[in-house]
Amino acid sequence: MESIRDHHKWEEKPLLIFWETTKACDLSCIQCRASAIKDPQPGELDPDESINFVRSLKDFGRPYPVLILSGGDVMKKTNLEEIARELHSEGIRYSISPSATDLVTEEKMRYLRDNGMSSVSLSLDGSSPETHDKIRGVNGAFQKTMDIIDLLSGLGIKVQVNTTVMRENIADLPYIFSILRKKHIATWEVFFLINTGKGSKLEALDSRNVNDVNKWLVFASFYGMNIRTVESPIFRRMQIDYMASGELSGGEAFDRLKKITVNIEGRPDSLRTSPVGTTWDGNGIVFVSHDGKVYPSGFLPVEVGNIREKPLSEIYRNSGVMKLLREPSKFSGKCSNCAYNGYCPGSRARSYNLTGDPFGNDPMCDYDAVHTRYDFTEIFT
């Protein structure tokens, strides 16, 4: 049977551009990709360079990619309001991903909302101060996050919550999920730890627990929340498996997470899961660092260019690494032959982090790629 191929072509433009506007941040999160520090670093794009970068995004043509302004803490970017005005005037959709600090004020959020900001993503890595504050490295971070969610909701601003899964919080996931449901959060983006930045000292989940957590996320999606994963595209494979078979089972961790969820939330009203996605590192996604360097994603530190030297559109379209990342059939190992690889090409960042090869196998995937069970054309028609 033919492998799944991407239903949407991302050769010409990405869906999402992640821009690390600054490394400056007042938090000290133990899993931070950016190894954030208090002040901006030498080499950060200055105000003029930042505006020129924003204007260059029009090279992709309409509809423009969505720009995600992150950090460090985007609220510490010196000309954030000017950047917002420029994005709004150019008709480029954007969202921000701030740290939960006193820099997030009602006045600033109103200003950004009125200048085109479509949503805000906040991090929540624990269901209580004991867990979240320890991970974030600041007392009061949990309550501040709750307050900001309430503030944004009151202003009519869409909120996405991001959670990084690690050994420290795996048992807490159903309780985090319950908070999100109470807060009426529509989208939950679950990050699977890649040992980069300060997160290099943490212990990621093993393949058995990675599989169980992903299967539990499929179950959690039955409650109507839009759930996405970062650096765990096997979630999509498990969605497809469930959509084809109607069966969902896992190991001990899955059973425990599911039991806790049902005890808290009751049984889901539906047994439907949301449609799977088709983007991954370098394919519909690109990352621009504070100093203009371009990477396939924030977790895959393979430099493919610099916007100070070439426009992002040229780098995205013409980089050899980026082109190859969009061709999973040319990867080495079993990922190249996997029938799911148009939806799940394996985590490129994890492959690079653990093996040094961004085109190799995802070490967390235990799927037998030789065996294909389903006719995907029937599932998606």
PyMOL commands that set and color helices and strands:
alter all, ss='L'
color gray80, all
select helices_A, chain A and resi 47-60+74-76+80-90+106-114+129-136+141-154+170-182+197-201+207-221+234-245+252-265+312-318+320-325+328-330+334-336+348-355+376-379
alter helices_A, ss='H'
color red, helices_A
select strands_A, chain A and resi 16-20+66-70+94-96+117-123+158-165+187-192+226-230+280-281+284-288+293-295+305-306
alter strands_A, ss='S'
color yellow, strands_A
deselect
rebuild
show_as cartoon
